[in-house]
Amino acid sequence: MTVNDQNKRRNLETQVSNVEEIVQSSWVYKCFERGQLDVLVGHDEQVDKETLERLVKVGLWCIQDEPARRPSIKCVLLMLEGITDLATPPSPTSTC
């Protein structure tokens, strides 16, 4: 029995053109910076671009390496609901 069997996890099999796509936070941030969020969804999926951008921004804020940079759950909810302004997040791995 392997560790994957014990934890009921599946191996992630990916076909990527660039190794950096495996580190998803860095890849998502680069797509965000370049304005290429459409790369993050399947070709046959239709999504609202503004909603996708808001969700990506909130996600990037929530995975900051420095815990002090991460928003509280209350702020996350306000951001998701569009009640509060959503600033551009720094790179998840950037340091100050």
DOPASE-94698 format. One record per residue: residue number from 1; x negated, y negated, z of N, C-alpha, C in turn. Coordinates in pm, 1 decimal, decimal comma. Layout:
BEGIN
PT     n        n_x        n_y        n_z       ca_x       ca_y       ca_z        c_x        c_y        c_z
PT   NUM          X          Y          Z          X          Y          Z          X          Y          Z
...
//
This chain:
BEGIN
PT     n        n_x        n_y        n_z       ca_x       ca_y       ca_z        c_x        c_y        c_z
PT     1      -84,7      117,7        0,0        0,0        0,0        0,0      -89,3     -124,1        0,0
PT     2      -60,5     -214,2      -87,4     -140,4     -335,8      -94,8      -78,4     -445,0       -8,5
PT     3     -154,4     -549,9       12,4     -103,5     -664,0       89,1       21,1     -719,9       21,6
PT     4       20,7     -724,0     -110,0      137,3     -774,8     -182,5      260,4     -689,3     -155,4
PT     5      241,2     -556,3     -145,3      353,7     -467,8     -115,7      406,5     -491,7       25,3
PT     6      316,1     -510,1      120,3      356,6     -530,9      258,6      433,5     -661,2      275,9
PT     7      392,7     -763,7      206,9      457,1     -894,1      220,9      571,1     -914,7      122,7
PT     8      597,6     -816,4       38,8      703,7     -824,5      -61,7      684,4     -941,5     -157,2
PT     9      560,6     -973,2     -185,5      529,0    -1080,1     -279,8      488,7    -1019,6     -413,2
PT    10      520,4    -1091,4     -517,6      479,2    -1048,2     -649,7      355,4    -1125,4     -690,5
PT    11      272,6    -1059,9     -767,4      158,7    -1130,5     -824,3      210,3    -1230,5     -925,7
PT    12      145,9    -1343,5     -931,5      182,3    -1445,2    -1027,6      102,1    -1423,4    -1154,5
PT    13      170,2    -1387,7    -1259,5      103,4    -1369,2    -1387,1      131,6    -1492,2    -1471,3
PT    14       26,6    -1561,1    -1509,6       45,8    -1683,4    -1585,4      -32,2    -1678,6    -1715,0
PT    15       21,8    -1744,2    -1811,5      -45,5    -1764,4    -1938,2      -67,8    -1915,5    -1947,6
PT    16     -185,1    -1960,0    -1912,8     -213,1    -2103,2    -1914,2     -322,3    -2133,1    -2015,3
PT    17     -311,3    -2251,0    -2073,4     -413,2    -2290,8    -2169,6     -531,0    -2357,6    -2099,5
PT    18     -509,9    -2398,6    -1975,2     -612,3    -2469,7    -1901,2     -612,4    -2417,6    -1758,1
PT    19     -726,9    -2381,1    -1705,6     -738,2    -2325,6    -1570,8     -682,6    -2421,7    -1466,2
PT    20     -692,2    -2552,0    -1489,7     -645,4    -2649,3    -1391,1     -494,7    -2639,2    -1368,9
PT    21     -421,3    -2578,3    -1461,8     -277,6    -2560,5    -1444,7     -245,7    -2464,5    -1330,8
PT    22     -341,4    -2381,8    -1290,8     -319,0    -2287,1    -1182,8     -307,6    -2360,3    -1049,4
PT    23     -384,5    -2464,2    -1028,5     -371,5    -2547,5     -909,5     -258,1    -2645,0     -941,0
PT    24     -138,7    -2604,0     -907,9      -21,0    -2673,9     -955,8      -11,1    -2818,4     -909,0
PT    25      -52,8    -2848,5     -787,9      -40,8    -2987,0     -740,9     -124,7    -3081,8     -825,1
PT    26     -245,0    -3040,5     -859,7     -330,5    -3125,4     -943,7     -273,4    -3138,4    -1083,9
PT    27     -225,5    -3027,7    -1136,8     -168,0    -3027,9    -1271,0      -42,2    -3115,4    -1277,4
PT    28       46,2    -3100,5    -1178,2      168,6    -3181,2    -1174,3      133,4    -3329,0    -1162,7
PT    29       34,8    -3361,6    -1078,9       -2,3    -3502,4    -1062,9      -55,8    -3559,2    -1194,8
PT    30     -136,0    -3481,3    -1264,1     -189,6    -3529,2    -1392,4      -78,4    -3547,6    -1495,0
PT    31       18,1    -3456,8    -1497,5      133,3    -3473,2    -1587,1      211,1    -3598,6    -1549,6
PT    32      226,3    -3623,3    -1420,3      296,4    -3742,7    -1371,3      223,1    -3869,0    -1415,3
PT    33       92,1    -3871,6    -1394,0       12,0    -3988,1    -1432,3       22,1    -4018,2    -1581,7
PT    34       24,4    -3914,0    -1661,3       26,2    -3929,4    -1807,5      166,3    -3951,9    -1863,3
PT    35      268,0    -3945,3    -1776,6      405,0    -3960,7    -1823,4      452,1    -3841,6    -1904,8
PT    36      400,7    -3723,6    -1872,1      433,4    -3601,8    -1946,8      507,7    -3500,8    -1860,0
PT    37      608,0    -3547,0    -1787,6      681,1    -3457,5    -1698,2      760,6    -3351,5    -1773,3
PT    38      788,8    -3374,4    -1899,0      861,8    -3276,4    -1978,6      784,5    -3145,0    -1990,0
PT    39      653,2    -3150,1    -1971,0      570,2    -3029,7    -1975,5      604,4    -2936,8    -1858,8
PT    40      657,7    -2992,5    -1751,0      684,4    -2915,5    -1629,7      810,1    -2830,5    -1637,4
PT    41      895,9    -2857,3    -1733,8     1020,4    -2781,3    -1745,9     1018,1    -2700,0    -1874,8
PT    42     1097,9    -2597,6    -1877,6     1104,6    -2513,7    -1996,7     1154,8    -2589,8    -2117,4
PT    43     1115,2    -2543,2    -2233,5     1152,4    -2610,1    -2358,3     1302,9    -2607,9    -2382,2
PT    44     1370,0    -2506,0    -2333,2     1513,3    -2494,5    -2356,2     1597,4    -2557,0    -2244,7
PT    45     1533,0    -2615,3    -2145,1     1605,2    -2676,6    -2034,4     1624,2    -2825,6    -2057,6
PT    46     1742,8    -2873,4    -2026,1     1771,0    -3015,3    -2036,8     1778,9    -3072,2    -1895,7
PT    47     1699,3    -3174,1    -1871,2     1697,4    -3237,0    -1739,9     1706,5    -3387,9    -1755,6
PT    48     1759,4    -3451,3    -1653,3     1762,6    -3596,5    -1649,7     1623,0    -3645,3    -1613,6
PT    49     1563,0    -3725,8    -1699,9     1423,4    -3769,4    -1681,7     1404,5    -3847,0    -1551,2
PT    50     1500,4    -3933,4    -1515,6     1487,8    -4011,6    -1391,6     1492,8    -3921,7    -1268,8
PT    51     1581,8    -3823,9    -1271,4     1591,9    -3729,6    -1159,6     1465,0    -3647,6    -1147,4
PT    52     1414,2    -3599,7    -1260,7     1290,3    -3522,1    -1259,1     1175,9    -3605,4    -1202,5
PT    53     1164,3    -3729,9    -1245,6     1056,6    -3815,0    -1195,5     1070,2    -3837,7    -1044,6
PT    54     1192,5    -3859,8     -998,0     1214,0    -3880,8     -853,8     1176,3    -3755,4     -775,7
PT    55     1217,6    -3638,6     -824,3     1185,8    -3513,6     -754,6     1035,3    -3487,6     -751,1
PT    56      967,7    -3515,8     -862,2      822,0    -3496,8     -866,5      754,0    -3593,1     -770,3
PT    57      796,7    -3718,9     -768,4      735,6    -3816,6     -676,3      753,3    -3772,8     -531,2
PT    58      874,3    -3732,8     -495,8      899,3    -3688,8     -357,6      813,2    -3567,0     -325,6
PT    59      808,0    -3472,6     -417,3      724,9    -3353,6     -395,7      578,8    -3387,7     -376,2
PT    60      529,3    -3481,3     -457,1      388,5    -3521,5     -444,8      362,4    -3592,8     -312,4
PT    61      458,2    -3670,3     -264,5      441,6    -3732,4     -132,5      438,1    -3625,3      -23,4
PT    62      519,9    -3522,2      -36,9      531,8    -3420,0       67,6      411,7    -3326,7       76,9
PT    63      328,8    -3320,5      -26,2      214,7    -3228,1      -23,0       81,1    -3299,1       -5,6
PT    64       84,5    -3420,9       42,2      -40,2    -3492,9       65,7     -128,9    -3414,5      161,3
PT    65     -258,8    -3409,7      132,0     -352,9    -3337,6      218,5     -359,8    -3399,1      358,0
PT    66     -351,9    -3529,4      364,7     -358,0    -3600,2      493,5     -217,1    -3605,8      552,9
PT    67     -192,6    -3536,4      664,4      -58,4    -3532,3      721,9        2,9    -3670,9      749,9
PT    68      -78,7    -3767,3      783,9      -26,7    -3901,0      813,1       35,7    -3967,3      689,9
PT    69       -1,7    -3921,3      571,4       53,1    -3977,7      447,1      188,0    -3917,2      410,1
PT    70      221,5    -3803,3      467,2      345,7    -3735,1      432,6      465,1    -3806,2      495,9
PT    71      574,8    -3817,4      421,9      692,9    -3884,0      477,9      766,3    -3794,2      576,8
PT    72      841,3    -3857,3      665,7      926,0    -3781,1      757,5     1041,2    -3721,6      677,9
PT    73     1108,6    -3623,8      734,8     1220,8    -3561,1      665,6     1331,6    -3663,6      640,7
PT    74     1347,5    -3756,9      731,9     1447,9    -3862,4      712,8     1413,2    -3945,5      588,6
PT    75     1287,4    -3982,4      575,1     1244,4    -4058,9      457,4     1259,8    -3977,2      330,2
PT    76     1230,9    -3847,6      337,5     1245,7    -3760,3      220,7     1391,2    -3760,3      174,8
PT    77     1483,3    -3745,9      269,4     1625,1    -3745,9      234,2     1667,0    -3878,2      171,9
PT    78     1618,9    -3988,9      227,8     1652,2    -4120,0      171,8     1595,3    -4135,6       30,8
PT    79     1474,6    -4084,2        9,3     1414,1    -4090,5     -123,8     1491,7    -4005,4     -223,0
PT    80     1529,6    -3884,7     -181,4     1603,2    -3795,4     -270,6     1739,5    -3851,9     -307,2
PT    81     1802,8    -3920,8     -212,6     1933,9    -3979,3     -237,3     1925,6    -4110,8     -313,9
PT    82     1804,8    -4162,1     -331,5     1787,8    -4287,1     -404,0     1819,8    -4409,8     -320,9
PT    83     1825,6    -4394,3     -190,5     1860,3    -4504,6     -100,5     1740,2    -4594,5      -74,3
PT    84     1623,2    -4537,3      -73,6     1501,9    -4613,3      -47,5     1414,0    -4614,2     -172,5
PT    85     1334,5    -4718,4     -185,4     1242,0    -4727,8     -298,1     1137,8    -4617,8     -287,5
PT    86     1093,9    -4573,8     -400,8      998,2    -4464,0     -406,7      870,6    -4512,5     -472,7
PT    87      768,9    -4535,2     -391,1      640,2    -4582,1     -442,6      568,7    -4468,3     -515,2
PT    88      477,5    -4505,1     -600,6      396,6    -4405,8     -670,4      306,0    -4336,2     -568,9
PT    89      311,5    -4204,6     -563,0      229,2    -4132,9     -465,8       82,9    -4128,0     -509,7
PT    90       -8,0    -4125,8     -412,4     -147,9    -4104,3     -447,0     -169,2    -3957,7     -485,1
PT    91     -281,7    -3929,4     -545,1     -313,9    -3791,2     -575,8     -311,4    -3711,1     -446,8
PT    92     -251,7    -3592,5     -447,4     -242,7    -3512,4     -323,9     -376,8    -3484,1     -258,5
PT    93     -484,3    -3481,8     -335,9     -614,6    -3448,2     -278,7     -705,7    -3568,9     -264,5
PT    94     -653,4    -3690,3     -288,5     -738,6    -3807,7     -275,1     -763,8    -3838,8     -129,4
PT    95     -876,4    -3898,4     -102,4     -911,2    -3933,7       34,6     -928,0    -4083,6       45,7
PT    96     -899,2    -4135,1      164,2     -913,3    -4278,5      190,6    -1026,1    -4302,0      286,1
//
